[in-house]
Amino acid sequence: MDSALLTLLLNNGYLIIFLLVFLYGPVITYAGGFLASLSLMNVWIVVLVTIFGNIIPDLVLFWIGKTSRTKTINKIADYLHLTAPRRKKIEKLLNKHIIKAVIIFKLIPGLAIPGMVLAGYSKTSTKKFTLISITYNIIAAIVFALLGFYSGIASTLFTTGKNLVIVLIVLVIVIYGLLKYFKNRVE
């Protein structure tokens, strides 16, 4: 790893995660967990930073959707030719399936920002959305950070294991060759 990049990660790693997790979500959390497996970060601090780095923007975007409903979002809906009945149908579906919607919005890259605004537009209660967002972000942060962490551990074990497998293959070939040689000599 380049020494300048390593220095940057050591000095500002958690801040970088906090700022980027909003845009790249699980990928950044996974990378933070991987770096924790290399002892460059603490996996539990990565989890905490990820949780706050996701919850704060979610709530801000939800609030934007809730407060700018009549002005901005209705103009966008008109531009997209969404009639009032279609808007009502979308709103009703979002209210009914808000948990599924939040999970989909958060997991698919590029959908988090418009998705959280749309959740605010849907008239979902702030309390309900906050509870869903906190629950999802805690679970996702733990899962993706630990996936990254254990992937990092597995990669170091794989490197060690790979060398062991190569040695075993060479030994099997040598033993096979010796057995064949001695078998031919005996006959």
Stockholm file with secondary structure:
# STOCKHOLM 1.0

chainA/1-187         MDSALLTLLLNNGYLIIFLLVFLYGPVITYAGGFLASLSLMNVWIVVLVTIFGNIIPDLVLFWIGKTSRTKTINKIADYLHLTAPRRKKIEKLLNKHIIKAVIIFKLIPGLAIPGMVLAGYSKTSTKKFTLISITYNIIAAIVFALLGFYSGIASTLFTTGKNLVIVLIVLVIVIYGLLKYFKNRVE
#=GR chainA/1-187 SS CCHHHHHHHHHHHHHHHHHHHHHHTHHHHHHHHHHHHTTSSCHHHHHHHHHHHHHHHHHHHHHHHHHSIIIIIHHHHHHTTCCHHHHHHHHHHHHHTHHHHHHHHHHSTTCHHHHHHHHHHTTCCHHHHHHHHHHHHHHHHHHHHHHHHHHHHHHHHHHHHHHHHHHHHHHHHHHHHHHHHHHHHHC
#=GC SS_cons         CCHHHHHHHHHHHHHHHHHHHHHHTHHHHHHHHHHHHTTSSCHHHHHHHHHHHHHHHHHHHHHHHHHSIIIIIHHHHHHTTCCHHHHHHHHHHHHHTHHHHHHHHHHSTTCHHHHHHHHHHTTCCHHHHHHHHHHHHHHHHHHHHHHHHHHHHHHHHHHHHHHHHHHHHHHHHHHHHHHHHHHHHHC
//
